[in-house]
Amino acid sequence: MASGGRVGGQPLVAAVAAAETSGAPEEAETPGFSIIIAARNEAENLPNLLRDLQQQNPVSGGIELIIVDDHSTDNTARIVTEAAQELPFPVRLVQLAQVPGAPTGKKAAVQAAVQVARAPWVLLTDADCRVPAGWVQAYAELVATDAAARFISGPVLLTGTGWLATLQGLELAGLVGVGAASIGRNRPTMCNGANLAYRRADFFAVNGYQGNEAVPSGDDEFLLHKLHAAFPGSIRFLAQQAALVRTAAQPTVRRLLRQRVRWASKWRHYQTSAPQQLAVLVLLSNLTFPVGLGLWGFGVVSGVGVLSAWAIKLLADVVFLRPVLRFLGRPEWLWWVPVLQLAYGPYALATGLLGLRGSYEWKDRRLGAK
């Protein structure tokens, strides 16, 4: 992947020009936001997201939509082409398979989209997400009132039924809360690529993904850290209900582990210490009960001491998660905190160790180290 903004150079421009699909007239005014969606075999999910985007509240300058098809083998491209005739704003389909020399993966897709985007701000979500009607408007209002903002992280809610979906949702709620708190302290550590925005010019100012191109994951957090280093004090969290993006929880334990290993695979590549220290701290804190139980079994500590330590950790989690879950509209998940605590230590240790290998399967591809 080229640094700064070239992915295929003129071949990319030609491929995008040939893939212009919108039935809406080209806007004379520069759009306010370029919505970017990387899609690979998303024919099942894209129609829902496209319907949501059609219902967006108007914003100054309007919007454009850029969907990058990452070598899909289903009807993703055809769905975009057909839906674009109904959408009230310009839509462009970029097909990485038609861009000579372009790599695969989400980073390549985002880089290609940013290269051709026309708006000063790019707004990203995933093809399997759902967005409310006020999603773009919420970002536009923050941009209009905060001239210092350069990177904006938004909230994400996992949806689904059953115990597995609830535990996943609770875990992600904690990550959203930690991300928001770290941004509030001006020490940003994490964000979610399903809901974020940044200035297009700043992407090129920090040379995009240069320095971590070989890491398949991390299109969100690596850029967050680079922009924070280049423009301290410019990171924001958008704590607005209108900006809340929803996505489905993983349906099986197997798929959940694959996703979490993908997330964990990037932590050793962080170039700043804060997110690494946070990852270690979270892991150690969640090993409090299993490690304590082992020490009690060997007679090193008392059972009262183990239960007391676990109770303190449990109370801290409840206090932290209560306002986060209230904001997400899931206060009932608070009852599941003890269950998640008991399961999280071994689960986090396993995904962390597997993530160190840097190799995993995602979207029918084998990624990372061989």
C-alpha positions as CSV (number, residue, x, y, z in Angstrom):
1,M,0.0,0.0,0.0
2,A,1.3,3.4,-0.9
3,S,1.7,6.0,1.8
4,G,-0.1,9.3,1.8
5,G,-2.8,8.7,-0.7
6,R,-1.8,6.7,-3.8
7,V,-3.3,3.3,-4.4
8,G,-2.9,2.5,-8.0
9,G,-2.6,6.2,-9.1
10,Q,-4.4,6.9,-12.4
11,P,-5.7,3.3,-12.7
12,L,-7.6,4.0,-9.4
13,V,-9.1,7.2,-10.8
14,A,-10.1,5.5,-14.0
15,A,-11.7,2.6,-12.1
16,V,-13.7,4.9,-9.9
17,A,-14.8,7.1,-12.8
18,A,-16.0,4.0,-14.6
19,A,-17.9,2.8,-11.5
20,E,-19.9,6.0,-11.0
21,T,-23.4,4.6,-10.3
22,S,-25.6,7.2,-8.8
23,G,-28.8,8.2,-10.4
24,A,-28.7,11.5,-8.5
25,P,-27.2,14.5,-10.2
26,E,-23.6,15.4,-9.2
27,E,-23.6,18.1,-6.6
28,A,-21.9,21.4,-7.6
29,E,-21.2,22.0,-3.9
30,T,-18.6,20.0,-2.2
31,P,-20.4,17.5,0.1
32,G,-20.1,17.9,3.8
33,F,-19.3,14.3,4.4
34,S,-18.0,11.3,2.4
35,I,-19.5,8.2,3.9
36,I,-17.1,5.3,3.3
37,I,-18.1,1.6,3.5
38,A,-15.7,-1.3,2.9
39,A,-17.6,-4.4,1.8
40,R,-16.7,-7.9,1.1
41,N,-19.5,-10.4,0.4
42,E,-22.1,-8.2,2.1
43,A,-25.0,-8.8,-0.2
44,E,-27.1,-9.9,2.7
45,N,-26.4,-6.9,4.9
46,L,-25.9,-4.0,2.6
47,P,-29.6,-3.4,1.7
48,N,-30.5,-2.7,5.3
49,L,-27.7,-0.1,5.6
50,L,-28.5,1.5,2.3
51,R,-32.1,2.0,3.4
52,D,-30.9,3.6,6.6
53,L,-28.6,6.0,4.6
54,Q,-31.5,6.9,2.4
55,Q,-33.4,8.2,5.5
56,Q,-30.6,10.5,6.8
57,N,-31.5,13.9,7.9
58,P,-30.1,16.6,5.6
59,V,-26.8,18.3,6.5
60,S,-25.0,21.4,5.1
61,G,-23.3,20.5,1.9
62,G,-25.0,17.1,1.7
63,I,-23.2,13.8,1.6
64,E,-21.7,11.3,-0.9
65,L,-21.4,7.6,-0.5
66,I,-18.4,5.6,-1.5
67,I,-18.6,1.8,-1.3
68,V,-15.4,-0.2,-1.9
69,D,-16.0,-3.8,-3.0
70,D,-13.1,-5.9,-1.8
71,H,-13.1,-8.8,-4.2
72,S,-16.6,-10.0,-3.3
73,T,-17.8,-13.2,-4.8
74,D,-21.5,-12.5,-4.2
75,N,-23.9,-9.8,-5.5
76,T,-22.4,-6.9,-3.5
77,A,-21.6,-4.8,-6.5
78,R,-24.9,-5.4,-8.2
79,I,-26.8,-4.4,-5.1
80,V,-24.9,-1.1,-4.8
81,T,-25.5,-0.3,-8.5
82,E,-29.2,-1.0,-8.2
83,A,-29.7,0.8,-4.9
84,A,-27.8,3.8,-6.1
85,Q,-30.5,4.7,-8.5
86,E,-32.9,5.3,-5.6
87,L,-30.6,7.2,-3.3
88,P,-30.8,11.0,-3.2
89,F,-27.1,11.6,-3.2
90,P,-24.0,10.7,-5.3
91,V,-22.9,7.1,-4.9
92,R,-19.6,5.6,-6.2
93,L,-18.6,2.0,-6.3
94,V,-14.9,1.3,-6.2
95,Q,-13.9,-2.3,-7.0
96,L,-10.5,-3.2,-5.7
97,A,-10.3,-6.1,-8.2
98,Q,-10.1,-3.5,-11.0
99,V,-7.4,-1.5,-9.4
100,P,-4.0,-2.8,-10.6
101,G,-1.5,-3.3,-7.8
102,A,-4.0,-2.6,-5.0
103,P,-3.8,-4.9,-2.0
104,T,-6.8,-6.5,-0.3
105,G,-8.4,-5.9,3.1
106,K,-10.2,-3.1,4.9
107,K,-7.2,-0.7,5.0
108,A,-6.7,-1.0,1.2
109,A,-10.5,-0.3,0.8
110,V,-10.5,2.7,3.1
111,Q,-7.3,4.1,1.5
112,A,-8.8,3.8,-2.0
113,A,-12.0,5.5,-0.8
114,V,-10.2,8.4,0.9
115,Q,-8.2,8.9,-2.2
116,V,-11.3,9.7,-4.3
117,A,-13.5,11.3,-1.6
118,R,-14.5,14.9,-2.2
119,A,-15.7,16.0,1.3
120,P,-13.5,17.5,3.9
121,W,-14.7,14.9,6.4
122,V,-15.0,11.1,5.9
123,L,-17.4,9.1,8.0
124,L,-17.0,5.4,8.3
125,T,-19.2,2.5,9.2
126,D,-19.4,-1.2,8.3
127,A,-21.6,-2.9,5.8
128,D,-23.3,-5.0,8.5
129,C,-24.3,-2.1,10.6
130,R,-27.5,-0.1,11.1
131,V,-27.5,3.7,11.5
132,P,-30.2,6.0,12.8
133,A,-31.6,8.9,10.7
134,G,-29.7,11.5,12.7
135,W,-26.3,9.7,12.4
136,V,-24.6,12.1,9.9
137,Q,-26.4,15.1,11.4
138,A,-24.9,14.3,14.8
139,Y,-21.4,14.4,13.4
140,A,-22.1,17.5,11.4
141,E,-23.3,19.4,14.5
142,L,-20.1,18.5,16.4
143,V,-18.0,19.6,13.5
144,A,-19.8,22.9,13.2
145,T,-19.4,23.7,16.9
146,D,-15.9,22.4,17.6
147,A,-13.3,23.7,15.1
148,A,-10.5,21.9,16.9
149,A,-11.9,18.4,16.3
150,R,-10.0,16.2,13.8
151,F,-11.0,12.7,14.8
152,I,-14.4,11.7,16.2
153,S,-15.2,8.3,17.7
154,G,-18.9,7.3,18.0
155,P,-20.7,4.7,20.1
156,V,-21.5,1.2,18.9
157,L,-24.1,-1.2,20.3
158,L,-24.2,-5.0,19.8
159,T,-27.7,-6.4,19.2
160,G,-29.1,-9.9,19.4
161,T,-30.8,-12.3,21.8
162,G,-29.6,-15.0,24.2
163,W,-26.8,-15.2,26.6
164,L,-23.9,-15.1,24.1
165,A,-25.2,-11.9,22.5
166,T,-25.7,-10.3,25.9
167,L,-22.2,-11.1,27.1
168,Q,-20.7,-9.8,23.8
169,G,-22.8,-6.6,24.1
170,L,-21.7,-6.1,27.7
171,E,-18.1,-6.6,26.8
172,L,-18.3,-4.1,23.9
173,A,-20.1,-1.7,26.2
174,G,-17.1,-1.8,28.5
175,L,-14.8,-1.1,25.6
176,V,-16.9,1.8,24.4
177,G,-16.9,3.2,27.9
178,V,-13.1,2.9,28.3
179,G,-12.6,4.4,24.8
180,A,-14.8,7.4,25.7
181,A,-13.2,7.9,29.1
182,S,-9.7,7.8,27.6
183,I,-10.6,10.3,25.0
184,G,-12.1,12.5,27.7
185,R,-8.8,12.4,29.6
186,N,-6.9,13.3,26.4
187,R,-5.2,9.9,26.4
188,P,-7.1,8.1,23.6
189,T,-6.6,4.3,23.6
190,M,-9.4,2.7,21.5
191,C,-12.2,3.4,19.1
192,N,-14.4,1.3,16.8
193,G,-14.1,1.4,13.0
194,A,-17.9,0.8,12.8
195,N,-18.5,4.4,13.8
196,L,-15.9,7.1,13.4
197,A,-15.0,10.2,11.3
198,Y,-11.9,12.2,10.6
199,R,-10.7,15.0,8.4
200,R,-9.7,13.7,5.0
201,A,-6.6,16.0,4.8
202,D,-5.4,14.7,8.2
203,F,-5.4,11.2,6.8
204,F,-2.7,12.2,4.3
205,A,-1.0,14.5,6.8
206,V,0.0,11.4,8.9
207,N,0.6,9.2,5.8
208,G,-2.5,7.1,6.3
209,Y,-1.6,3.6,7.4
210,Q,2.1,3.9,6.6
211,G,4.0,1.9,9.2
212,N,1.3,-0.7,9.9
213,E,0.3,-1.8,6.4
214,A,1.3,-5.4,7.2
215,V,-1.1,-5.6,10.1
216,P,-4.5,-6.6,8.7
217,S,-6.5,-5.2,11.7
218,G,-6.2,-1.8,13.3
219,D,-7.6,0.5,10.6
220,D,-9.3,2.4,13.3
221,E,-7.0,2.5,16.3
222,F,-3.7,2.9,14.5
223,L,-5.0,6.0,12.8
224,L,-6.4,7.3,16.1
225,H,-3.0,7.1,17.8
226,K,-1.2,8.7,14.8
227,L,-3.6,11.6,14.7
228,H,-3.5,12.1,18.5
229,A,0.3,12.2,18.3
230,A,0.3,14.7,15.4
231,F,-2.6,16.8,16.7
232,P,-2.8,16.6,20.5
233,G,-6.2,17.5,21.9
234,S,-8.1,17.0,18.7
235,I,-9.8,13.7,19.4
236,R,-13.5,13.7,20.4
237,F,-16.1,11.1,21.5
238,L,-19.6,11.7,20.2
239,A,-21.9,10.8,23.1
240,Q,-25.1,11.3,21.3
241,Q,-28.0,8.9,21.0
242,A,-28.5,10.0,17.4
243,A,-25.0,8.8,16.6
244,L,-25.4,5.3,18.0
245,V,-24.6,2.6,15.4
246,R,-25.9,-0.9,15.9
247,T,-24.4,-4.2,14.7
248,A,-25.3,-7.8,15.3
249,A,-23.4,-9.9,17.8
250,Q,-21.5,-12.9,16.6
251,P,-23.9,-15.9,16.4
252,T,-21.5,-18.6,17.6
253,V,-18.6,-19.0,20.0
254,R,-16.4,-20.0,17.1
255,R,-17.1,-16.8,15.1
256,L,-16.8,-14.7,18.3
257,L,-13.3,-16.1,19.0
258,R,-12.2,-15.4,15.4
259,Q,-13.3,-11.8,15.7
260,R,-11.7,-11.2,19.1
261,V,-8.4,-12.8,18.0
262,R,-8.5,-10.4,15.0
263,W,-8.9,-7.5,17.4
264,A,-6.2,-8.8,19.8
265,S,-3.7,-9.3,16.9
266,K,-3.0,-5.6,16.6
267,W,-2.1,-4.7,20.2
268,R,1.6,-5.7,20.0
269,H,2.0,-3.4,17.0
270,Y,0.9,-0.3,18.9
271,Q,3.5,2.4,18.7
272,T,2.4,4.2,21.9
273,S,2.5,2.7,25.4
274,A,-0.9,3.8,26.7
275,P,-3.1,1.2,24.8
276,Q,-0.6,-1.6,25.5
277,Q,-0.5,-0.7,29.2
278,L,-4.3,-0.6,29.2
279,A,-4.6,-4.1,27.6
280,V,-2.2,-5.6,30.2
281,L,-4.1,-3.9,33.0
282,V,-7.5,-5.1,31.8
283,L,-6.2,-8.7,31.4
284,L,-4.6,-8.7,34.9
285,S,-7.6,-7.2,36.6
286,N,-9.9,-9.9,35.0
287,L,-7.5,-12.7,36.2
288,T,-8.1,-11.6,39.8
289,F,-10.7,-14.3,40.5
290,P,-9.2,-17.3,38.6
291,V,-5.7,-16.6,39.9
292,G,-7.0,-16.0,43.4
293,L,-8.9,-19.2,43.3
294,G,-5.8,-21.1,42.3
295,L,-3.8,-19.5,45.1
296,W,-6.6,-20.4,47.6
297,G,-6.5,-24.0,46.3
298,F,-2.7,-24.1,47.2
299,G,-3.4,-22.5,50.6
300,V,-1.5,-19.3,49.8
301,V,-4.4,-17.0,50.4
302,S,-7.7,-17.3,52.3
303,G,-11.1,-17.7,50.7
304,V,-12.3,-14.5,52.3
305,G,-9.4,-12.6,50.6
306,V,-10.2,-14.1,47.2
307,L,-13.9,-13.2,47.5
308,S,-13.1,-9.7,48.9
309,A,-10.8,-9.0,45.9
310,W,-13.4,-10.2,43.5
311,A,-16.2,-8.2,45.2
312,I,-14.1,-5.0,44.9
313,K,-13.5,-5.7,41.2
314,L,-17.2,-6.4,40.7
315,L,-18.3,-3.2,42.4
316,A,-15.9,-1.2,40.3
317,D,-17.2,-2.7,37.1
318,V,-20.8,-2.0,38.1
319,V,-20.1,1.6,39.0
320,F,-18.3,2.2,35.7
321,L,-20.8,0.3,33.5
322,R,-24.0,1.7,34.9
323,P,-24.0,5.1,33.1
324,V,-22.6,3.4,29.9
325,L,-25.4,0.9,29.8
326,R,-28.0,3.5,30.6
327,F,-26.7,5.6,27.6
328,L,-26.9,2.5,25.4
329,G,-30.4,1.7,26.5
330,R,-29.4,-1.6,28.1
331,P,-29.5,-1.1,31.9
332,E,-30.6,-4.7,32.3
333,W,-27.3,-6.0,31.2
334,L,-25.8,-4.9,34.5
335,W,-27.1,-8.2,36.0
336,W,-24.8,-10.1,33.7
337,V,-21.6,-8.4,35.0
338,P,-20.8,-11.2,37.5
339,V,-21.2,-13.8,34.8
340,L,-18.9,-11.9,32.4
341,Q,-16.3,-11.4,35.1
342,L,-16.1,-15.2,35.8
343,A,-15.7,-16.0,32.1
344,Y,-13.6,-13.1,31.0
345,G,-10.3,-13.9,32.5
346,P,-9.7,-17.2,30.7
347,Y,-11.4,-15.9,27.5
348,A,-9.2,-12.7,27.4
349,L,-6.1,-14.7,28.1
350,A,-6.9,-17.2,25.3
351,T,-7.7,-14.5,22.7
352,G,-4.7,-12.5,23.7
353,L,-2.3,-15.4,23.3
354,L,-3.9,-16.4,20.0
355,G,-3.6,-12.8,18.9
356,L,0.1,-12.9,19.4
357,R,0.4,-15.3,16.5
358,G,-0.8,-12.5,14.2
359,S,-2.6,-15.1,12.1
360,Y,-6.3,-15.7,11.8
361,E,-9.2,-16.3,9.4
362,W,-11.6,-13.5,8.5
363,K,-14.0,-13.0,5.6
364,D,-12.9,-16.3,4.0
365,R,-9.2,-15.2,4.0
366,R,-6.2,-16.4,6.0
367,L,-4.6,-13.2,7.3
368,G,-1.4,-12.2,9.1
369,A,1.7,-14.3,9.8
370,K,2.1,-17.6,8.0
